[in-house]
């Protein structure tokens, strides 16, 4: 089946359509077949390995900076993931997170931060949904025939776990295979049966055009190897009338850089950032490229034209810095300046609906 035929599955088919029906080869965009060990493209013959319920569609070499724990281990990724899947059989999600770090140790600082993120996935997702619902008509998108939600950069699949009950199908996707193992465990604990788990780079999404109703891209854009390509890919796969909600840190924040907690890092020339972080923390600063307001706006315009808007949603819980920023943004004479130095940006974007939709 050719790529353009996928959209007709959703337009003309019934609500029983699965997300597997819109999976395609990230190279030739053709359909394929899933078996016990791989997904194989029917057109070009490429084969993508399967680990339990996860299919690895990455079409470029793995990047070390994507491994969530920067594991200090000589085991290669395949061996590590195979062992981790074995751990999952007799452990809860929380126990598995703990076992992961005991089995594959990393620095104490990274372990604390990553554990907090993984174990707090559900509460963080609830907060993000509270903010997204102020802009995105999620219930309307979920009610569309054969509706599909994509959580890109899913981590432990917090949003997936909540929205799976609303959408016909959900795709949880991350470029880090270790994270996907934990996402699978989380989905299994919740008893979800309509979730597809994919390991892939956002710049080469293994999805047909015009098929996804809602995309959440939360704190992912800054990690992309090619940020314009990631944005272009997300617009390509959006179904007409579908929406994207994106958040990303601000390079020129007045606060600290969120990945390494260093003040003023974003104000340095990019070529000096890695050296500075190594000097201060003894850690590399790779795989991260926070954007300024102007950079982000320019990239969004290239991919979405005029169909996007910066947002400042209300929160259910506030930090002191967020309260101060909101106060300053409410003063017209200061708002245009303060907007350039806030901690991060929320952007909603859409693909215009067609008459046929």
Helices and strands as residue ranges (DSSP letters): H 3-12, G 19-22, E 32-34, E 38-41, E 47-51, E 54-56, G 64-66, H 77-88, H 93-103, H 108-119, H 121-132, H 138-142, E 148-152, H 158-163, E 169-174, H 177-190, E 195-199, G 202-204, E 212-218, G 221-223, H 227-237, E 238-249, E 256-257, E 262-263, G 265-267, H 270-281, H 293-304, E 308-311, H 320-329, H 332-338, E 344-350
